[in-house]
Amino acid sequence: MLRPVTTGSPRRRHTHRRPRGRTTRIVLALVAAAAVVAVAALVVPMLLPPGPRPPFQLPVACGETWQLGTYPGHDDYDVDLFPIEGEAWGRPVLAAAAGTVTVAGINGSLGGRTPENPEGPRGRGGGYWVKIDHGGRWETQYLHMLEPPLVQEGQRVRQGEQIGRLGSTGNSGAPHLHFEQRRGWEKVETWFDGSPSGITHDDREYTVRRTSNNCD
């Protein structure tokens, strides 16, 4: 005896599964919320007004007198430091104020200028360099150092701690320290031991001598 023949699709059992589309939307919403929180954590501090200027000192050894200078095309507020006496190569470069190292590496390319070959080929950019965050949206930068920095990213340094040695890596014509102070998004006039350096614009050559009070 033949069994009854049915037509059409067989019935499916009803389940209580949550539609996939709804689950995907929830996951995407959570990911988007996490991204917004992460971006806010980075951006909001940069929108706050800068704090008071840290007590910056010359980034060189206590009691030494150095020449600070600029020249046309050097860029506003940039300072080059040269020792008045003694050999320049390898002089200690010190933290101008306490802070946290945010960059320690190579900017551009190193070139080939060394104490043994001072007329070697120039590199590009700042060569071996360090950047320090001093809090309150203040930071300092130290360029053209001789060797890899003596500090690393994330390291906390105290004022006067040695972070490298003076050299001529990157786009540099002679051993010196290129130094910058920054407030928020912009470079500003460098201050040392509570006084402005006087180096503001690069429309003319300008030099001044200062003695370091970066002492323990």
DAHU-V801182 format. One record per run of one state. SS is the DSSP state (~ for helix, > for strand, _ for the rest). FROM is the first residue (numbers start at 1). TO is the last residue. If there is no record, write none. Layout:
# DAHU-V801182
ss-><SS | SS>
from-><FROM | FROM>
to-><TO | TO>
This chain:
# DAHU-V801182
ss-><_ | ~ | _ | > | _ | > | _ | > | _ | > | _ | > | _ | > | _ | > | _ | > | _ | > | _ | > | _ | > | _ | > | _ | > | _>
from-><1 | 20 | 48 | 65 | 71 | 79 | 84 | 92 | 95 | 99 | 110 | 124 | 136 | 138 | 146 | 156 | 158 | 162 | 168 | 176 | 184 | 186 | 189 | 191 | 193 | 195 | 197 | 206 | 212>
to-><19 | 47 | 64 | 70 | 78 | 83 | 91 | 94 | 98 | 109 | 123 | 135 | 137 | 145 | 155 | 157 | 161 | 167 | 175 | 183 | 185 | 188 | 190 | 192 | 194 | 196 | 205 | 211 | 216>
